[in-house]
Amino acid sequence: MKKLKNEKELVKKAIAEGMKYGEDSGAVEFEATDSAEEKIEYIYRLLVHDKIIQAMPEDQVSQKSMKHKLAIWASKKK
């Protein structure tokens, strides 16, 4: 897994976009007390469920790999 050039910024963008997507679709309401890790996992699973991103094998799913997958997704959004 090759690290993206500006992965931290892309992860932040992915969290913001993912939260907006989840709330707009009515699937979730995020709380201020939700941790970044919880948001990342929920957004990843929501996007996989909605077939927006391709799922990784369950044994490869980790916080690092979910962040990477969301960063790639965010980099492709305009």
ChimeraX attribute file (.defattr): number of C-alpha atoms within 10 A of each C-alpha:
attribute: neighborCount
match mode: 1-to-1
recipient: residues
	/A:1	7
	/A:2	5
	/A:3	10
	/A:4	12
	/A:5	8
	/A:6	10
	/A:7	17
	/A:8	14
	/A:9	13
	/A:10	21
	/A:11	22
	/A:12	17
	/A:13	18
	/A:14	24
	/A:15	22
	/A:16	14
	/A:17	17
	/A:18	22
	/A:19	20
	/A:20	15
	/A:21	16
	/A:22	17
	/A:23	13
	/A:24	11
	/A:25	9
	/A:26	9
	/A:27	11
	/A:28	15
	/A:29	11
	/A:30	15
	/A:31	8
	/A:32	6
	/A:33	7
	/A:34	9
	/A:35	10
	/A:36	11
	/A:37	13
	/A:38	13
	/A:39	17
	/A:40	22
	/A:41	16
	/A:42	19
	/A:43	23
	/A:44	25
	/A:45	15
	/A:46	18
	/A:47	18
	/A:48	14
	/A:49	12
	/A:50	9
	/A:51	10
	/A:52	11
	/A:53	16
	/A:54	12
	/A:55	16
	/A:56	13
	/A:57	7
	/A:58	7
	/A:59	6
	/A:60	11
	/A:61	13
	/A:62	12
	/A:63	14
	/A:64	12
	/A:65	13
	/A:66	22
	/A:67	22
	/A:68	20
	/A:69	20
	/A:70	26
	/A:71	24
	/A:72	18
	/A:73	20
	/A:74	21
	/A:75	17
	/A:76	9
	/A:77	10
	/A:78	4
